[in-house]
Amino acid sequence: MTAVPDPEAPEGVDLERPNAARIYDWFLGGNANWAIDREFGERAVKTFPMVKNIARVGREFLGRGVQYLARNGIDQFLDLGSGVPTVGNVHEIAASVNPHARCVYVDNEPVAVAHSQILLEREGVADRHAVIQGDLRHPAEIWPRALDTGVLDPKRPIGLIMVGVLYFLGPDEPTAEIVQKYLSLLPSGSYFLSSHLTGEGVLAPDGESRDRIKEQYKESSTPFHLRTRAEFSEFFAGLELVEPGLVWLPQWHPEEFESKATARMAEDPSFAGSIGALGRKP
Ligand SMILES: C[S@@+](CC[C@H](N)C(=O)[O-])C[C@H]1O[C@@H](n2cnc3c(N)ncnc32)[C@H](O)[C@@H]1O
């Protein structure tokens, strides 16, 4: 499919290839996507009808994690790979518990950033919410930029979030090192919330469809890479895991927040194909 230049698209957006942020937005029922993303999404659903539900399960895990953190006194969040704003944005969930909560969003996709900017201009409060465009691979650049927004106080605990994003970093990238770099910058009492796609231990009898989706993502600007539990747990080195530890997403505090898609996976949580955890920096 040939992409037609779109005057509505933010500067720098790649409309030649589908992109994870916009495909994910389409899976979740949003409208920040283009024909090339929708065509990709429709093919993915045909191959693997479960894919939309899996996206919702990921989003619900994010919601439960943020709610848990806000209830436990975390009132500032750095959300890396935050995506296109949709139902249950971090600042909104945090605000539902603590109206003074603060949040900085970071994404490297111009559409996600432009939509976040519009939303924050409409609903946000400038000294409590900000969005920046950047690549989380570069903590030495992202961290000072996040602090420059004036939204976060680096002396107080921060909820660092990397949900549904680290699998876009390939096998040859120093992903654990990148995560550990961010963690080293956070004060004691901070938390790290993350999730990751895995092929390990998935009981669902649809392995072939899952493999085909992975192949299909190679056509996009954002191919993904599965990791094992052991590889994912390296990201949490030095942290105390909050109960129930590292689990399938539907198993992580399902009681915390209304999670309809998650409830549908109660019988076999491995259908989510994604694991998650929350760690606390001692
Ligand atoms: C699947 S979406 C997840 C969005 C959100 N975190 C959630 O859980 O609902 C992944 C997001 O990560 C962003 N992303 C991928 N690689 C990134 C990188 N290297 N730096 C910053 N953002 C990235 C994509 O643009 C996309 O918006």
The ligand as a MOL file (V3000), in Angstrom:
LIG
                    3D

  0  0  0     0  0            999 V3000
M  V30 BEGIN CTAB
M  V30 COUNTS 27 29 0 0 0
M  V30 BEGIN ATOM
M  V30 1 C 1.9800 -1.0610 22.5990 0
M  V30 2 S 2.0990 0.6550 22.9060 0 CHG=1
M  V30 3 C 1.8790 0.7120 24.6810 0
M  V30 4 C 1.3400 2.0170 25.1600 0
M  V30 5 C 1.1060 2.1100 26.6760 0
M  V30 6 N 2.3600 2.0040 27.4110 0
M  V30 7 C 0.1450 1.0580 27.1580 0
M  V30 8 O 0.6100 0.1120 27.8250 0
M  V30 9 O -1.0400 1.1550 26.8850 0 CHG=-1
M  V30 10 C 3.8530 0.9240 22.7800 0
M  V30 11 C 4.2460 2.3850 22.7140 0
M  V30 12 O 5.6690 2.4720 22.9040 0
M  V30 13 C 6.1850 3.4170 21.9980 0
M  V30 14 N 7.6160 3.1130 21.7860 0
M  V30 15 C 8.1500 2.0450 21.1380 0
M  V30 16 N 9.4940 2.0990 21.1790 0
M  V30 17 C 9.8170 3.2310 21.8660 0
M  V30 18 C 11.0560 3.8510 22.2340 0
M  V30 19 N 12.2140 3.2960 21.8850 0
M  V30 20 N 11.0250 5.0000 22.9360 0
M  V30 21 C 9.8450 5.5750 23.2780 0
M  V30 22 N 8.6280 5.0300 22.9550 0
M  V30 23 C 8.6190 3.8800 22.2590 0
M  V30 24 C 5.3410 3.2640 20.7670 0
M  V30 25 O 5.3920 4.4070 19.9400 0
M  V30 26 C 3.9740 3.0420 21.3830 0
M  V30 27 O 3.3050 4.2520 21.5900 0
M  V30 END ATOM
M  V30 BEGIN BOND
M  V30 1 1 1 2
M  V30 2 1 2 3
M  V30 3 1 2 10
M  V30 4 1 3 4
M  V30 5 1 4 5
M  V30 6 1 5 6
M  V30 7 1 5 7
M  V30 8 2 7 8
M  V30 9 1 7 9
M  V30 10 1 10 11
M  V30 11 1 11 12
M  V30 12 1 11 26
M  V30 13 1 12 13
M  V30 14 1 13 14
M  V30 15 1 13 24
M  V30 16 1 14 15
M  V30 17 1 14 23
M  V30 18 2 15 16
M  V30 19 1 16 17
M  V30 20 1 17 18
M  V30 21 2 17 23
M  V30 22 1 18 19
M  V30 23 2 18 20
M  V30 24 1 20 21
M  V30 25 2 21 22
M  V30 26 1 22 23
M  V30 27 1 24 25
M  V30 28 1 24 26
M  V30 29 1 26 27
M  V30 END BOND
M  V30 END CTAB
M  END
